[in-house]
């Protein structure tokens, strides 16, 4: 049986929308698009050198 008092002690409220946005945008996250752009730029620079 569920002990509601124990469950309430474990409860942590979720972040507000603004806090979530700040938490996400303040992290330096590299995604696949960023990696591909870097690879293309590097390839173009290497082609110019040759």
C-alpha distance matrix in Angstrom:
0.0 3.8 6.4 9.3 12.0 11.5 11.5 14.5 16.3 16.2 17.7 21.3 23.3 25.3 29.1 31.3 33.6 36.6 34.9 33.8 37.4 38.7 36.4 37.5 41.2 41.6 40.8 43.6 42.2 44.6 43.9 45.9 48.3 49.3 49.9 52.0 54.1 54.8 55.8 58.1 59.7 60.2 61.8 64.1 65.2 66.0 68.0 70.0 70.9 72.3
3.8 0.0 3.8 5.9 8.9 8.5 7.9 10.8 12.8 12.8 13.9 17.6 19.6 21.7 25.4 27.7 30.1 33.0 31.2 30.3 33.9 35.2 33.0 34.2 37.8 38.2 37.6 40.6 39.3 41.9 41.3 43.5 45.8 46.6 47.4 49.6 51.5 52.2 53.4 55.7 57.1 57.7 59.4 61.6 62.6 63.6 65.6 67.5 68.5 70.0
6.4 3.8 0.0 3.8 5.6 5.5 6.4 8.8 10.3 11.2 12.7 16.5 18.8 21.4 25.0 27.3 30.1 32.7 30.7 30.2 33.9 34.8 32.7 34.3 37.8 37.9 37.5 40.6 39.7 42.5 42.3 44.7 46.9 47.4 48.3 50.8 52.5 53.0 54.4 56.8 58.0 58.5 60.4 62.6 63.4 64.5 66.7 68.4 69.2 71.0
9.3 5.9 3.8 0.0 3.8 5.4 5.0 6.0 8.6 9.9 10.4 14.2 15.9 18.7 22.3 24.3 27.2 29.8 28.0 27.7 31.4 32.4 30.5 32.2 35.7 35.9 35.7 39.0 38.3 41.2 41.0 43.6 45.5 46.0 47.2 49.6 51.1 51.7 53.3 55.6 56.7 57.4 59.4 61.3 62.2 63.4 65.6 67.2 68.2 70.0
12.0 8.9 5.6 3.8 0.0 3.8 5.5 5.2 6.4 9.0 10.1 13.7 15.8 19.0 22.3 24.4 27.6 29.8 27.8 27.9 31.7 32.2 30.4 32.5 35.8 35.6 35.6 39.0 38.6 41.7 41.8 44.6 46.6 46.8 47.9 50.5 51.9 52.3 54.1 56.4 57.3 58.0 60.1 62.1 62.7 64.0 66.3 67.7 68.6 70.6
11.5 8.5 5.5 5.4 3.8 0.0 3.8 5.4 5.2 6.6 9.0 12.6 15.3 18.3 21.6 24.2 27.3 29.5 27.1 26.9 30.7 31.2 28.9 30.9 34.4 34.0 33.7 37.0 36.4 39.4 39.7 42.4 44.5 44.7 45.6 48.3 49.8 50.0 51.7 54.2 55.1 55.6 57.7 59.8 60.4 61.5 63.9 65.4 66.1 68.1
11.5 7.9 6.4 5.0 5.5 3.8 0.0 3.8 5.4 5.2 6.4 10.2 12.7 15.3 18.8 21.3 24.2 26.6 24.5 24.0 27.8 28.6 26.4 28.1 31.6 31.6 31.3 34.5 33.8 36.7 36.8 39.4 41.5 41.8 42.9 45.4 46.9 47.3 49.0 51.3 52.3 53.0 55.0 57.0 57.8 59.0 61.2 62.8 63.6 65.5
14.5 10.8 8.8 6.0 5.2 5.4 3.8 0.0 3.8 5.4 5.1 8.6 10.6 13.8 17.1 19.3 22.5 24.7 22.7 22.7 26.5 27.1 25.3 27.4 30.6 30.6 30.7 34.1 33.7 36.9 37.1 39.9 41.8 41.9 43.2 45.8 47.0 47.5 49.4 51.7 52.4 53.2 55.5 57.3 57.9 59.3 61.6 62.9 63.9 65.9
16.3 12.8 10.3 8.6 6.4 5.2 5.4 3.8 0.0 3.8 5.6 8.4 11.3 14.6 17.5 20.1 23.5 25.2 22.7 23.0 26.8 26.9 24.8 27.2 30.4 29.9 29.9 33.3 33.2 36.4 36.9 39.9 41.9 41.7 42.9 45.7 46.9 47.1 49.0 51.4 52.1 52.6 55.0 56.9 57.3 58.6 61.1 62.4 63.1 65.2
16.2 12.8 11.2 9.9 9.0 6.6 5.2 5.4 3.8 0.0 3.8 6.5 10.0 12.6 15.7 18.7 21.7 23.6 21.0 20.7 24.5 24.8 22.4 24.5 27.9 27.4 27.1 30.4 30.0 33.1 33.5 36.4 38.5 38.4 39.5 42.3 43.6 43.8 45.5 48.0 48.8 49.3 51.6 53.6 54.1 55.3 57.7 59.1 59.8 61.9
17.7 13.9 12.7 10.4 10.1 9.0 6.4 5.1 5.6 3.8 0.0 3.8 6.5 9.3 12.6 15.3 18.4 20.5 18.2 18.0 21.8 22.3 20.3 22.4 25.7 25.6 25.6 29.0 28.6 31.8 32.1 35.1 36.9 36.9 38.3 40.9 42.1 42.5 44.4 46.7 47.4 48.2 50.5 52.3 52.9 54.3 56.6 57.9 58.8 60.9
21.3 17.6 16.5 14.2 13.7 12.6 10.2 8.6 8.4 6.5 3.8 0.0 3.8 6.4 9.2 12.2 15.4 17.1 14.6 14.6 18.4 18.6 16.7 19.0 22.2 21.9 22.1 25.6 25.5 28.8 29.4 32.5 34.1 34.0 35.5 38.2 39.1 39.5 41.6 43.8 44.4 45.2 47.6 49.3 49.8 51.4 53.7 54.8 55.8 58.0
23.3 19.6 18.8 15.9 15.8 15.3 12.7 10.6 11.3 10.0 6.5 3.8 0.0 3.8 6.6 8.9 12.2 14.1 12.1 12.4 16.0 16.7 15.3 17.5 20.5 20.7 21.4 25.0 24.9 28.3 28.6 31.8 33.1 33.0 34.9 37.4 38.1 38.8 41.1 43.0 43.5 44.6 47.0 48.4 49.0 50.8 53.0 54.0 55.2 57.4
25.3 21.7 21.4 18.7 19.0 18.3 15.3 13.8 14.6 12.6 9.3 6.4 3.8 0.0 3.8 6.5 9.2 11.5 9.6 9.0 12.7 13.8 12.5 14.2 17.3 17.9 18.5 22.0 21.7 25.0 25.2 28.3 29.4 29.5 31.5 33.9 34.6 35.4 37.6 39.5 40.0 41.3 43.6 44.9 45.7 47.5 49.5 50.6 51.9 54.1
29.1 25.4 25.0 22.3 22.3 21.6 18.8 17.1 17.5 15.7 12.6 9.2 6.6 3.8 0.0 3.8 6.4 8.0 5.8 5.9 9.5 10.3 9.4 11.5 14.2 14.8 15.9 19.5 19.5 23.0 23.5 26.9 27.6 27.4 29.7 32.1 32.4 33.2 35.7 37.4 37.7 39.1 41.6 42.7 43.3 45.3 47.4 48.2 49.5 51.9
31.3 27.7 27.3 24.3 24.4 24.2 21.3 19.3 20.1 18.7 15.3 12.2 8.9 6.5 3.8 0.0 3.8 5.5 5.2 6.2 8.7 10.0 10.5 12.3 14.3 15.4 17.1 20.6 20.8 24.1 24.5 27.8 28.1 28.0 30.6 32.8 32.8 33.8 36.5 37.9 38.1 39.8 42.2 43.0 43.7 46.0 47.9 48.5 50.0 52.5
33.6 30.1 30.1 27.2 27.6 27.3 24.2 22.5 23.5 21.7 18.4 15.4 12.2 9.2 6.4 3.8 0.0 3.8 5.5 5.1 6.2 8.7 9.8 10.6 12.2 14.1 15.9 19.0 18.9 22.0 22.1 25.3 25.2 25.3 28.2 30.1 29.9 31.3 34.0 35.1 35.3 37.3 39.5 40.2 41.1 43.5 45.1 45.7 47.5 49.9
36.6 33.0 32.7 29.8 29.8 29.5 26.6 24.7 25.2 23.6 20.5 17.1 14.1 11.5 8.0 5.5 3.8 0.0 3.8 5.4 5.1 6.3 8.6 9.9 10.5 12.0 14.5 17.7 18.3 21.6 22.2 25.5 25.2 24.8 27.8 29.9 29.3 30.4 33.4 34.5 34.3 36.3 38.8 39.2 39.9 42.4 44.2 44.5 46.2 48.8
34.9 31.2 30.7 28.0 27.8 27.1 24.5 22.7 22.7 21.0 18.2 14.6 12.1 9.6 5.8 5.2 5.5 3.8 0.0 3.8 5.4 5.1 6.1 8.6 9.9 10.4 12.7 16.2 17.0 20.6 21.5 25.1 25.2 24.6 27.2 29.7 29.3 30.1 33.0 34.4 34.3 35.9 38.6 39.3 39.7 42.0 44.1 44.5 45.9 48.5
33.8 30.3 30.2 27.7 27.9 26.9 24.0 22.7 23.0 20.7 18.0 14.6 12.4 9.0 5.9 6.2 5.1 5.4 3.8 0.0 3.8 5.4 5.0 6.1 8.5 9.9 11.2 14.5 14.6 18.0 18.5 22.0 22.3 22.0 24.5 26.9 26.9 27.8 30.5 32.0 32.1 33.7 36.2 37.1 37.8 39.9 41.9 42.6 44.0 46.5
37.4 33.9 33.9 31.4 31.7 30.7 27.8 26.5 26.8 24.5 21.8 18.4 16.0 12.7 9.5 8.7 6.2 5.1 5.4 3.8 0.0 3.8 5.5 5.2 6.0 8.3 10.2 13.1 13.3 16.5 17.1 20.5 20.3 19.8 22.7 24.9 24.4 25.5 28.4 29.6 29.6 31.4 33.9 34.5 35.2 37.6 39.4 39.9 41.5 44.0
38.7 35.2 34.8 32.4 32.2 31.2 28.6 27.1 26.9 24.8 22.3 18.6 16.7 13.8 10.3 10.0 8.7 6.3 5.1 5.4 3.8 0.0 3.8 5.4 5.2 5.8 8.6 11.8 13.1 16.5 17.9 21.6 21.4 20.3 23.1 25.6 24.9 25.5 28.6 30.0 29.5 31.2 34.0 34.6 34.8 37.3 39.4 39.7 41.0 43.7
36.4 33.0 32.7 30.5 30.4 28.9 26.4 25.3 24.8 22.4 20.3 16.7 15.3 12.5 9.4 10.5 9.8 8.6 6.1 5.0 5.5 3.8 0.0 3.8 5.8 5.5 6.7 10.4 11.3 15.0 16.5 20.2 20.7 19.6 21.9 24.7 24.5 24.8 27.7 29.5 29.3 30.6 33.3 34.4 34.6 36.7 39.0 39.6 40.7 43.3
37.5 34.2 34.3 32.2 32.5 30.9 28.1 27.4 27.2 24.5 22.4 19.0 17.5 14.2 11.5 12.3 10.6 9.9 8.6 6.1 5.2 5.4 3.8 0.0 3.8 5.6 5.7 8.6 8.6 12.0 13.0 16.7 17.1 16.2 18.7 21.3 21.2 21.8 24.6 26.2 26.3 27.7 30.3 31.3 31.8 33.9 36.0 36.7 38.0 40.5
41.2 37.8 37.8 35.7 35.8 34.4 31.6 30.6 30.4 27.9 25.7 22.2 20.5 17.3 14.2 14.3 12.2 10.5 9.9 8.5 6.0 5.2 5.8 3.8 0.0 3.8 5.4 7.5 8.5 11.6 13.1 16.7 16.4 15.1 18.0 20.4 19.7 20.3 23.4 24.8 24.4 26.0 28.8 29.4 29.8 32.2 34.2 34.6 36.0 38.6
41.6 38.2 37.9 35.9 35.6 34.0 31.6 30.6 29.9 27.4 25.6 21.9 20.7 17.9 14.8 15.4 14.1 12.0 10.4 9.9 8.3 5.8 5.5 5.6 3.8 0.0 3.8 6.6 8.9 12.4 14.7 18.4 18.4 16.5 19.0 21.9 21.1 21.0 24.2 25.9 25.2 26.5 29.5 30.3 30.1 32.5 34.8 35.1 36.1 38.9
40.8 37.6 37.5 35.7 35.6 33.7 31.3 30.7 29.9 27.1 25.6 22.1 21.4 18.5 15.9 17.1 15.9 14.5 12.7 11.2 10.2 8.6 6.7 5.7 5.4 3.8 0.0 3.8 5.8 9.4 12.0 15.7 16.3 14.3 16.3 19.5 19.2 18.9 21.8 23.9 23.4 24.4 27.3 28.5 28.4 30.4 32.9 33.5 34.4 37.0
43.6 40.6 40.6 39.0 39.0 37.0 34.5 34.1 33.3 30.4 29.0 25.6 25.0 22.0 19.5 20.6 19.0 17.7 16.2 14.5 13.1 11.8 10.4 8.6 7.5 6.6 3.8 0.0 3.8 6.6 9.8 13.3 13.8 11.2 13.1 16.4 15.9 15.3 18.3 20.4 19.8 20.6 23.7 24.9 24.7 26.7 29.2 29.8 30.6 33.2
42.2 39.3 39.7 38.3 38.6 36.4 33.8 33.7 33.2 30.0 28.6 25.5 24.9 21.7 19.5 20.8 18.9 18.3 17.0 14.6 13.3 13.1 11.3 8.6 8.5 8.9 5.8 3.8 0.0 3.8 6.4 10.0 11.0 9.2 10.8 14.0 14.3 14.1 16.6 18.9 19.0 19.8 22.4 23.9 24.3 26.0 28.3 29.3 30.3 32.6
44.6 41.9 42.5 41.2 41.7 39.4 36.7 36.9 36.4 33.1 31.8 28.8 28.3 25.0 23.0 24.1 22.0 21.6 20.6 18.0 16.5 16.5 15.0 12.0 11.6 12.4 9.4 6.6 3.8 0.0 3.8 6.9 8.0 5.9 7.1 10.4 10.9 10.7 12.9 15.3 15.7 16.4 18.8 20.5 21.1 22.6 24.8 26.1 27.1 29.2
43.9 41.3 42.3 41.0 41.8 39.7 36.8 37.1 36.9 33.5 32.1 29.4 28.6 25.2 23.5 24.5 22.1 22.2 21.5 18.5 17.1 17.9 16.5 13.0 13.1 14.7 12.0 9.8 6.4 3.8 0.0 3.8 5.5 5.4 6.5 8.9 10.2 11.1 12.6 14.6 15.8 16.9 18.6 20.4 21.6 23.0 24.8 26.4 27.7 29.4
45.9 43.5 44.7 43.6 44.6 42.4 39.4 39.9 39.9 36.4 35.1 32.5 31.8 28.3 26.9 27.8 25.3 25.5 25.1 22.0 20.5 21.6 20.2 16.7 16.7 18.4 15.7 13.3 10.0 6.9 3.8 0.0 3.8 5.4 5.0 6.1 8.6 9.9 10.4 12.2 14.2 15.2 16.3 18.3 19.9 21.0 22.4 24.4 25.9 27.3
48.3 45.8 46.9 45.5 46.6 44.5 41.5 41.8 41.9 38.5 36.9 34.1 33.1 29.4 27.6 28.1 25.2 25.2 25.2 22.3 20.3 21.4 20.7 17.1 16.4 18.4 16.3 13.8 11.0 8.0 5.5 3.8 0.0 3.8 5.4 5.1 6.2 8.7 9.9 10.6 12.3 14.2 15.3 16.5 18.4 20.0 21.1 22.7 24.6 26.1
49.3 46.6 47.4 46.0 46.8 44.7 41.8 41.9 41.7 38.4 36.9 34.0 33.0 29.5 27.4 28.0 25.3 24.8 24.6 22.0 19.8 20.3 19.6 16.2 15.1 16.5 14.3 11.2 9.2 5.9 5.4 5.4 3.8 0.0 3.8 5.5 5.2 6.3 8.7 10.0 10.7 12.3 14.3 15.5 16.6 18.5 20.1 21.4 22.9 24.9
49.9 47.4 48.3 47.2 47.9 45.6 42.9 43.2 42.9 39.5 38.3 35.5 34.9 31.5 29.7 30.6 28.2 27.8 27.2 24.5 22.7 23.1 21.9 18.7 18.0 19.0 16.3 13.1 10.8 7.1 6.5 5.0 5.4 3.8 0.0 3.8 5.5 5.2 6.2 8.7 10.0 10.6 12.2 14.3 15.4 16.5 18.4 20.2 21.4 23.0
52.0 49.6 50.8 49.6 50.5 48.3 45.4 45.8 45.7 42.3 40.9 38.2 37.4 33.9 32.1 32.8 30.1 29.9 29.7 26.9 24.9 25.6 24.7 21.3 20.4 21.9 19.5 16.4 14.0 10.4 8.9 6.1 5.1 5.5 3.8 0.0 3.8 5.4 5.0 6.1 8.6 9.8 10.4 12.2 14.2 15.3 16.4 18.4 20.1 21.4
54.1 51.5 52.5 51.1 51.9 49.8 46.9 47.0 46.9 43.6 42.1 39.1 38.1 34.6 32.4 32.8 29.9 29.3 29.3 26.9 24.4 24.9 24.5 21.2 19.7 21.1 19.2 15.9 14.3 10.9 10.2 8.6 6.2 5.2 5.5 3.8 0.0 3.8 5.5 5.2 6.2 8.5 9.8 10.6 12.3 14.2 15.4 16.7 18.6 20.4
54.8 52.2 53.0 51.7 52.3 50.0 47.3 47.5 47.1 43.8 42.5 39.5 38.8 35.4 33.2 33.8 31.3 30.4 30.1 27.8 25.5 25.5 24.8 21.8 20.3 21.0 18.9 15.3 14.1 10.7 11.1 9.9 8.7 6.3 5.2 5.4 3.8 0.0 3.8 5.5 5.2 6.1 8.5 9.9 10.5 12.3 14.2 15.5 16.7 18.8
55.8 53.4 54.4 53.3 54.1 51.7 49.0 49.4 49.0 45.5 44.4 41.6 41.1 37.6 35.7 36.5 34.0 33.4 33.0 30.5 28.4 28.6 27.7 24.6 23.4 24.2 21.8 18.3 16.6 12.9 12.6 10.4 9.9 8.7 6.2 5.0 5.5 3.8 0.0 3.8 5.5 5.1 6.1 8.6 9.9 10.5 12.3 14.4 15.5 16.9
58.1 55.7 56.8 55.6 56.4 54.2 51.3 51.7 51.4 48.0 46.7 43.8 43.0 39.5 37.4 37.9 35.1 34.5 34.4 32.0 29.6 30.0 29.5 26.2 24.8 25.9 23.9 20.4 18.9 15.3 14.6 12.2 10.6 10.0 8.7 6.1 5.2 5.5 3.8 0.0 3.8 5.4 5.0 6.1 8.6 9.9 10.5 12.4 14.4 15.6
59.7 57.1 58.0 56.7 57.3 55.1 52.3 52.4 52.1 48.8 47.4 44.4 43.5 40.0 37.7 38.1 35.3 34.3 34.3 32.1 29.6 29.5 29.3 26.3 24.4 25.2 23.4 19.8 19.0 15.7 15.8 14.2 12.3 10.7 10.0 8.6 6.2 5.2 5.5 3.8 0.0 3.8 5.4 5.1 6.2 8.6 9.9 10.7 12.6 14.6
60.2 57.7 58.5 57.4 58.0 55.6 53.0 53.2 52.6 49.3 48.2 45.2 44.6 41.3 39.1 39.8 37.3 36.3 35.9 33.7 31.4 31.2 30.6 27.7 26.0 26.5 24.4 20.6 19.8 16.4 16.9 15.2 14.2 12.3 10.6 9.8 8.5 6.1 5.1 5.4 3.8 0.0 3.8 5.5 5.1 6.2 8.7 10.0 10.8 12.8
61.8 59.4 60.4 59.4 60.1 57.7 55.0 55.5 55.0 51.6 50.5 47.6 47.0 43.6 41.6 42.2 39.5 38.8 38.6 36.2 33.9 34.0 33.3 30.3 28.8 29.5 27.3 23.7 22.4 18.8 18.6 16.3 15.3 14.3 12.2 10.4 9.8 8.5 6.1 5.0 5.4 3.8 0.0 3.8 5.5 5.1 6.2 8.8 10.1 11.0
64.1 61.6 62.6 61.3 62.1 59.8 57.0 57.3 56.9 53.6 52.3 49.3 48.4 44.9 42.7 43.0 40.2 39.2 39.3 37.1 34.5 34.6 34.4 31.3 29.4 30.3 28.5 24.9 23.9 20.5 20.4 18.3 16.5 15.5 14.3 12.2 10.6 9.9 8.6 6.1 5.1 5.5 3.8 0.0 3.8 5.4 5.1 6.3 8.8 10.2
65.2 62.6 63.4 62.2 62.7 60.4 57.8 57.9 57.3 54.1 52.9 49.8 49.0 45.7 43.3 43.7 41.1 39.9 39.7 37.8 35.2 34.8 34.6 31.8 29.8 30.1 28.4 24.7 24.3 21.1 21.6 19.9 18.4 16.6 15.4 14.2 12.3 10.5 9.9 8.6 6.2 5.1 5.5 3.8 0.0 3.8 5.4 5.2 6.5 9.0
66.0 63.6 64.5 63.4 64.0 61.5 59.0 59.3 58.6 55.3 54.3 51.4 50.8 47.5 45.3 46.0 43.5 42.4 42.0 39.9 37.6 37.3 36.7 33.9 32.2 32.5 30.4 26.7 26.0 22.6 23.0 21.0 20.0 18.5 16.5 15.3 14.2 12.3 10.5 9.9 8.6 6.2 5.1 5.4 3.8 0.0 3.8 5.4 5.2 6.6
68.0 65.6 66.7 65.6 66.3 63.9 61.2 61.6 61.1 57.7 56.6 53.7 53.0 49.5 47.4 47.9 45.1 44.2 44.1 41.9 39.4 39.4 39.0 36.0 34.2 34.8 32.9 29.2 28.3 24.8 24.8 22.4 21.1 20.1 18.4 16.4 15.4 14.2 12.3 10.5 9.9 8.7 6.2 5.1 5.4 3.8 0.0 3.8 5.4 5.3
70.0 67.5 68.4 67.2 67.7 65.4 62.8 62.9 62.4 59.1 57.9 54.8 54.0 50.6 48.2 48.5 45.7 44.5 44.5 42.6 39.9 39.7 39.6 36.7 34.6 35.1 33.5 29.8 29.3 26.1 26.4 24.4 22.7 21.4 20.2 18.4 16.7 15.5 14.4 12.4 10.7 10.0 8.8 6.3 5.2 5.4 3.8 0.0 3.8 5.5
70.9 68.5 69.2 68.2 68.6 66.1 63.6 63.9 63.1 59.8 58.8 55.8 55.2 51.9 49.5 50.0 47.5 46.2 45.9 44.0 41.5 41.0 40.7 38.0 36.0 36.1 34.4 30.6 30.3 27.1 27.7 25.9 24.6 22.9 21.4 20.1 18.6 16.7 15.5 14.4 12.6 10.8 10.1 8.8 6.5 5.2 5.4 3.8 0.0 3.8
72.3 70.0 71.0 70.0 70.6 68.1 65.5 65.9 65.2 61.9 60.9 58.0 57.4 54.1 51.9 52.5 49.9 48.8 48.5 46.5 44.0 43.7 43.3 40.5 38.6 38.9 37.0 33.2 32.6 29.2 29.4 27.3 26.1 24.9 23.0 21.4 20.4 18.8 16.9 15.6 14.6 12.8 11.0 10.2 9.0 6.6 5.3 5.5 3.8 0.0
